[in-house]
Every structure is written in C-alpha cells, then in structure tokens.
Amino acid sequence: MSNNVLITGGAGFIGSAVVRHIIGNTQDNVINLDKLTYAGNLSSLESVSGSNRYVFEQVDICDAYELQRVFDVHKPNKVMHLAAESHVDRSIDGPDTFITTNIVGTYTLLEASRRFYMSLGKSEKARFLFHHISTDEVYGDLGTEGLFTETTSYAPSSPYSATKASSDHLVRAWHRTFGLPTLVTNCSNNYGPYHFPEKLIPLTILNALAGKPLPVYGDGSQVRDWLYVEDHARALYDVISRGVAGETYNIGGHNERQNIEVVYAICDILEKLRPDKPLGIQRYRDLIVFVEDRPGHDVRYAIDASKIQKELDWLPNESFESGISKTVQWYLSNESWWQQVLDGSYQGQRLGVI
Ligand SMILES: NC(=O)c1ccc[n+]([C@@H]2O[C@H](COP(=O)([O-])OP(=O)(O)OC[C@H]3O[C@@H](n4cnc5c(N)ncnc54)[C@H](O)[C@@H]3O)[C@@H](O)[C@H]2O)c1
C-alpha cells in the first residue's frame, strides 16, 4: 500500500533529496510543506514537481491553524520532519529564528500530528509514524577518540545544536507521554548536489571557480564525518519504512576528514576538471586563507552507524572520494541553479563571528 508522506523542509538541501528519492523510486505520494526561507528553493525539485504524486504547500511549521488544514486535507500516514534553521554560523548571528522554528515549530508540528493521530481508527494508527530528522551535533565535541552511538549523552555546543537537541527531546517526550509513534535519526554532515553555498563544500567550489579566497576556519583541523546526501535520503526512507517507533538511529558515512583535507580534495578535483583558472591564479590551493575560528567550534564529530546497518540493512553507496567528485561535477554542470542562489541575498560573505 502506498504512503502519503508529509515532508517538512522539502525545498531544502536534504529535504529535496528525500522528495526526489521518494518520487523517483517509490509509488508513495509526497506533500512537501515548506515556508521557503532563504534556504528553500523549489528549483531543486524541478525533476519531480510535475508528478501527480507530488504537491507543495507553502506553510510555516509554527502556524498551527495551517498545519491542521494540511493534515485534514492530505491525511498523511508518515511525517518526515526536516524543516529547520540549519546553519551554525547564522545561529551565532541570530539565535531567535532557531528557537522559533526548531523548538516552537517542532512543538507545533507534534501537536498537529497528535491531534490528527488521535482522530484515526486502529488500523490507520498502526500505519502512522512521525520521523524527526536531526544531527550528530547534539552530542557535542567528541575529542580525538571514539564514535557517537545512539546512547551518547547530549552536550550541544552551538545555538543551532542546542535547538536541535531540544526538539529531539520534545519528539521523544511526545512518544513516551502521549503515545505518538515517533522516532529520531541523528546524522553527520551531508554534502552533495543542491547544497546552499554558505556551507563549506559548495562555498569552496564556487569561490574557487570565481578565483575568490577559500576561507578555512582556524587551522582547518576540525574533523567531520561526511555523508553523501543521496545516501542519507535513502537511509531516511528506510527508517520511515521499517524503523521502530521509540527508537533512535544514527546515520553516518564512516568518512572522517579534516576540513582542510576537504578543501584540498576540492582543489585537486578542480585542477583536473577545470584546469583553466581565473586570471592570475596558478593553483586552486593558493586561494586557501586561514580565518578566525568559529566561536565554540567543535573539534570532531564521528558516527557509529552500525545499528542502522544491522537492523535496517542500510549502507552508504558513496565513499568520500566518489561523492566529492560527483558533487564538484554537479556544480560544474548546474551553474544556472547556483547562479540563481548567488543572485539572492547571500553572496558568500562570512557569517557567525561574535
Ligand atoms: N545539512 C546537514 O549536514 C545536516 C546533517 C544532519 C541533520 N540535518 C538536519 O536535516 C534537516 C534539513 O537540513 P538541510 O541541510 O536540508 O537544511 P536547509 O537549511 O537546506 O533546509 C531547511 C528547509 O526548511 C525550510 N524551513 C525553515 N524554516 C521553516 C518553517 N518555519 N516552516 C517551514 N519550513 C521551514 C526552509 O525553507 C528550507 O527549505 C534539518 O533539520 C537539519 O537540522 C542536517
């Protein structure tokens, strides 16, 4: 039986990959609910928006009245909640929208889901699931050894990760207290096509192509565990299809890299794919500049993804090397997408310095 999947934040980076995955690979219907903030972009969905299994609702997750309407009209049996303010640097410049969207918005969505769930009959209730998409940043700074597991204590460092931690707790409380079938996934850093160019990987690619400086925070030694976004989208669909309510699943690619290694990798791929550089530039690596570190910057994140591998049989398809090559290639072939983003309010400026 096909599902009606309500996806919040479906016009964002990961949400749009989930929408493309579901429309492209399943018979499910998708309701994409998104406010279209600066980070939401419907052109990321052009390949699927003509499908008769796709509808778009421009709605704010803080708007209880509109959420009730969407639930009543579309009757979802799965909710995948990705809508959020997602950029750590912006949460340092202005935490208020993070508190509003990530905490109050998640609460409002939980209440709309609970109200709808309570109206369902027994068999419909059995098919209902609320999936909260979260980050490994809730676990805080890992230090040089070890991996985050599903039982690692929460210790968020940034306003962003503190709001995501709060929303994770709300989602678990709604399961325990109200019996709403919820589950949570915590994932490592994503990268890939349609990534908004304020984040490290797309910013580095686009600045290099323009012959602009490639800013690296601090000494670039911070370690992140990189996951190709389409591998994440597939994992999320596996979780919503076969995951167990009340559970948490960590998702990661076993691809730990220092930020500086990521920037070197992009420069080296561009040397091969785009050897003709802007005037006066010898090597892309010469564009690297080390800038003031992010306040409160966590040194290392790394995920133990063995639970989702064992219980749901999920493994990433891409290594860091294959994924980063695909990503650079995608940005070279899709200039109209990122040019339109750069023509908007964000032009690559540094954010998040106190
Ligand atoms: N990017 C990562 O590496 C990463 C890793 C792990 C988890 N996550 C989580 O995954 C989710 C998606 O991340 P992303 O990188 O795709 O984010 P994104 O910033 O690219 O997209 C967020 C989307 O949410 C929408 N949105 C924001 N506020 C809204 C509101 N009030 N109502 C409705 N829609 C709203 C935006 O318009 C946008 O389309 C987030 O919850 C994030 O915390 C991200």
Ligand as a Chemical Component Dictionary entry (heavy atoms), coordinates in Angstrom:
data_LIG
# 
_chem_comp.id                   LIG 
_chem_comp.type                 NON-POLYMER 
_chem_comp.pdbx_formal_charge   0 
_chem_comp.three_letter_code    LIG 
# 
loop_
_chem_comp_atom.comp_id 
_chem_comp_atom.atom_id 
_chem_comp_atom.alt_atom_id 
_chem_comp_atom.type_symbol 
_chem_comp_atom.charge 
_chem_comp_atom.model_Cartn_x 
_chem_comp_atom.model_Cartn_y 
_chem_comp_atom.model_Cartn_z 
_chem_comp_atom.pdbx_ordinal 
LIG N1  N1  N 0  22.920 19.604 6.421  1  
LIG C1  C1  C 0  23.405 18.685 7.218  2  
LIG O1  O1  O 0  24.584 18.322 7.097  3  
LIG C2  C2  C 0  22.531 18.030 8.270  4  
LIG C3  C3  C 0  23.029 16.930 8.961  5  
LIG C4  C4  C 0  22.196 16.292 9.882  6  
LIG C5  C5  C 0  20.900 16.744 10.092 7  
LIG N2  N2  N 1  20.456 17.841 9.419  8  
LIG C6  C6  C 0  19.068 18.256 9.674  9  
LIG O2  O2  O 0  18.335 17.941 8.490  10 
LIG C7  C7  C 0  17.312 18.903 8.275  11 
LIG C8  C8  C 0  17.448 19.513 6.893  12 
LIG O3  O3  O 0  18.740 20.111 6.767  13 
LIG P1  P1  P 0  19.140 20.872 5.439  14 
LIG O4  O4  O 0  20.620 20.959 5.415  15 
LIG O5  O5  O -1 18.408 20.293 4.295  16 
LIG O6  O6  O 0  18.561 22.321 5.775  17 
LIG P2  P2  P 0  18.232 23.544 4.782  18 
LIG O7  O7  O 0  18.548 24.779 5.570  19 
LIG O8  O8  O 0  18.882 23.335 3.459  20 
LIG O9  O9  O 0  16.658 23.440 4.537  21 
LIG C9  C9  C 0  15.711 23.748 5.538  22 
LIG C10 C10 C 0  14.352 23.876 4.872  23 
LIG O10 O10 O 0  13.396 24.147 5.895  24 
LIG C11 C11 C 0  12.547 25.208 5.463  25 
LIG N3  N3  N 0  12.081 25.932 6.647  26 
LIG C12 C12 C 0  12.812 26.676 7.514  27 
LIG N4  N4  N 0  12.012 27.210 8.469  28 
LIG C13 C13 C 0  10.762 26.772 8.206  29 
LIG C14 C14 C 0  9.499  26.947 8.861  30 
LIG N5  N5  N 0  9.384  27.711 9.941  31 
LIG N6  N6  N 0  8.419  26.327 8.344  32 
LIG C15 C15 C 0  8.515  25.553 7.234  33 
LIG N7  N7  N 0  9.677  25.360 6.574  34 
LIG C16 C16 C 0  10.786 25.953 7.058  35 
LIG C17 C17 C 0  13.438 26.073 4.570  36 
LIG O11 O11 O 0  12.669 26.885 3.693  37 
LIG C18 C18 C 0  14.270 25.013 3.860  38 
LIG O12 O12 O 0  13.623 24.577 2.681  39 
LIG C19 C19 C 0  17.443 19.925 9.400  40 
LIG O13 O13 O 0  16.503 19.619 10.391 41 
LIG C20 C20 C 0  18.855 19.740 9.915  42 
LIG O14 O14 O 0  18.940 20.061 11.291 43 
LIG C21 C21 C 0  21.227 18.480 8.511  44 
# 
loop_
_chem_comp_bond.comp_id 
_chem_comp_bond.atom_id_1 
_chem_comp_bond.atom_id_2 
_chem_comp_bond.value_order 
_chem_comp_bond.pdbx_ordinal 
LIG N1  C1  SING 1  
LIG C1  O1  DOUB 2  
LIG C1  C2  SING 3  
LIG C2  C3  SING 4  
LIG C2  C21 DOUB 5  
LIG C3  C4  DOUB 6  
LIG C4  C5  SING 7  
LIG C5  N2  DOUB 8  
LIG N2  C6  SING 9  
LIG N2  C21 SING 10 
LIG C6  O2  SING 11 
LIG C6  C20 SING 12 
LIG O2  C7  SING 13 
LIG C7  C8  SING 14 
LIG C7  C19 SING 15 
LIG C8  O3  SING 16 
LIG O3  P1  SING 17 
LIG P1  O4  DOUB 18 
LIG P1  O5  SING 19 
LIG P1  O6  SING 20 
LIG O6  P2  SING 21 
LIG P2  O7  DOUB 22 
LIG P2  O8  SING 23 
LIG P2  O9  SING 24 
LIG O9  C9  SING 25 
LIG C9  C10 SING 26 
LIG C10 O10 SING 27 
LIG C10 C18 SING 28 
LIG O10 C11 SING 29 
LIG C11 N3  SING 30 
LIG C11 C17 SING 31 
LIG N3  C12 SING 32 
LIG N3  C16 SING 33 
LIG C12 N4  DOUB 34 
LIG N4  C13 SING 35 
LIG C13 C14 SING 36 
LIG C13 C16 DOUB 37 
LIG C14 N5  SING 38 
LIG C14 N6  DOUB 39 
LIG N6  C15 SING 40 
LIG C15 N7  DOUB 41 
LIG N7  C16 SING 42 
LIG C17 O11 SING 43 
LIG C17 C18 SING 44 
LIG C18 O12 SING 45 
LIG C19 O13 SING 46 
LIG C19 C20 SING 47 
LIG C20 O14 SING 48 
# 
